[in-house]
Amino acid sequence: MAIFNGSEGGPIPLQEAAAWTANYRKKQDTLAAEAEKPKKYVKAHMFGREWIEKILQQENCVGIRMYYALDEVGTQQLILVGVDENGTDMEDGEIVDRSALCPPTCSSGDLGGGIG
């Protein structure tokens, strides 16, 4: 029996989304201030439409799962992989990262905290 149908997720108001991203930035700023060797953290990832479509166009793909990850130098990454209706990662298909990181490619809007 299928556990996913492709309608998972849903919209949230900009105000709520902006508050949540602000919470994340505040937490990361606090952690950085407390660290012995503070370093910049990733605030956002931007993936091009081409890659989102490649994942979604795979046969039997009903959505995208996103994994939090750290690369070999400790930079936060976000790994995207297609998911079938049974909730199984489509590991034989497109697995995507190499996103545009913020910083330096940030938005100046509310979600980015006006840091563009």
C-alpha positions as CSV (number, residue, x, y, z in Angstrom):
1,M,0.0,0.0,0.0
2,A,1.3,3.4,-1.0
3,I,2.2,5.8,1.9
4,F,2.9,8.9,-0.3
5,N,0.7,10.3,-3.0
6,G,2.7,13.4,-4.1
7,S,0.6,15.9,-2.1
8,E,2.7,15.9,1.0
9,G,3.7,19.3,2.4
10,G,1.8,22.5,2.0
11,P,2.1,26.3,2.1
12,I,2.8,28.3,5.1
13,P,2.4,32.1,5.5
14,L,5.5,34.3,4.7
15,Q,5.4,35.7,8.2
16,E,5.7,32.2,9.7
17,A,8.4,31.1,7.3
18,A,10.3,34.3,8.0
19,A,10.0,33.7,11.8
20,W,11.3,30.1,11.4
21,T,14.3,31.1,9.3
22,A,15.1,33.9,11.8
23,N,14.9,31.3,14.6
24,Y,17.5,29.2,12.7
25,R,19.8,32.2,12.1
26,K,19.6,33.2,15.7
27,K,20.4,29.7,16.9
28,Q,23.3,29.4,14.5
29,D,24.6,32.9,15.5
30,T,24.5,31.8,19.2
31,L,26.3,28.5,18.5
32,A,29.0,30.4,16.5
33,A,29.5,32.9,19.3
34,E,30.0,30.1,21.8
35,A,32.4,28.1,19.6
36,E,36.1,28.1,20.1
37,K,36.6,28.6,16.3
38,P,33.5,30.3,15.0
39,K,32.8,29.7,11.3
40,K,30.2,30.9,8.9
41,Y,27.1,28.7,8.5
42,V,24.9,28.0,5.5
43,K,21.6,29.9,5.7
44,A,20.0,28.5,2.5
45,H,20.5,26.4,-0.6
46,M,19.3,27.3,-4.1
47,F,18.6,24.5,-6.6
48,G,18.0,25.3,-10.2
49,R,14.7,24.3,-11.8
50,E,16.5,21.9,-14.1
51,W,17.5,19.7,-11.3
52,I,14.2,19.7,-9.5
53,E,12.5,18.8,-12.7
54,K,15.0,16.0,-13.4
55,I,14.2,14.4,-10.1
56,L,10.5,14.8,-10.4
57,Q,10.4,13.5,-14.0
58,Q,11.8,10.1,-13.0
59,E,9.3,7.2,-13.5
60,N,7.4,6.5,-10.3
61,C,8.7,9.6,-8.5
62,V,6.0,11.3,-6.3
63,G,8.2,13.7,-4.4
64,I,11.6,14.8,-3.2
65,R,13.3,13.9,0.1
66,M,16.0,16.3,1.4
67,Y,18.8,15.1,3.6
68,Y,20.9,17.4,5.8
69,A,24.6,16.6,5.3
70,L,28.1,17.8,5.9
71,D,30.7,17.7,3.2
72,E,34.4,16.7,3.7
73,V,35.3,20.2,5.0
74,G,32.3,20.4,7.3
75,T,30.1,22.7,5.2
76,Q,26.3,22.1,5.5
77,Q,24.8,20.6,2.4
78,L,21.4,19.5,1.4
79,I,21.0,16.3,-0.6
80,L,17.9,15.8,-2.8
81,V,16.6,12.5,-4.0
82,G,13.4,11.3,-5.6
83,V,11.0,9.2,-3.5
84,D,8.5,6.6,-4.8
85,E,5.0,6.1,-3.5
86,N,6.3,3.6,-0.9
87,G,8.6,6.1,0.6
88,T,11.7,4.5,-0.9
89,D,14.5,6.8,-1.9
90,M,15.2,6.4,-5.7
91,E,18.9,5.9,-5.2
92,D,19.4,4.6,-8.8
93,G,18.1,7.9,-10.2
94,E,19.2,11.5,-9.8
95,I,20.8,12.4,-6.5
96,V,21.4,16.2,-6.4
97,D,23.5,18.7,-4.4
98,R,26.0,21.3,-5.6
99,S,23.5,23.9,-4.7
100,A,24.2,27.7,-4.7
101,L,24.9,28.4,-1.0
102,C,23.8,31.4,1.0
103,P,26.1,33.1,1.8
104,P,27.3,34.3,-0.6
105,T,24.3,34.0,-2.9
106,C,21.6,35.2,-0.5
107,S,18.2,36.8,-1.1
108,S,17.5,40.2,0.3
109,G,13.9,39.3,1.2
110,D,12.2,38.4,4.5
111,L,13.2,34.7,4.4
112,G,16.8,35.6,4.0
113,G,16.7,38.1,6.8
114,G,17.5,41.0,4.4
115,I,21.1,39.7,4.0
116,G,21.3,39.8,0.2
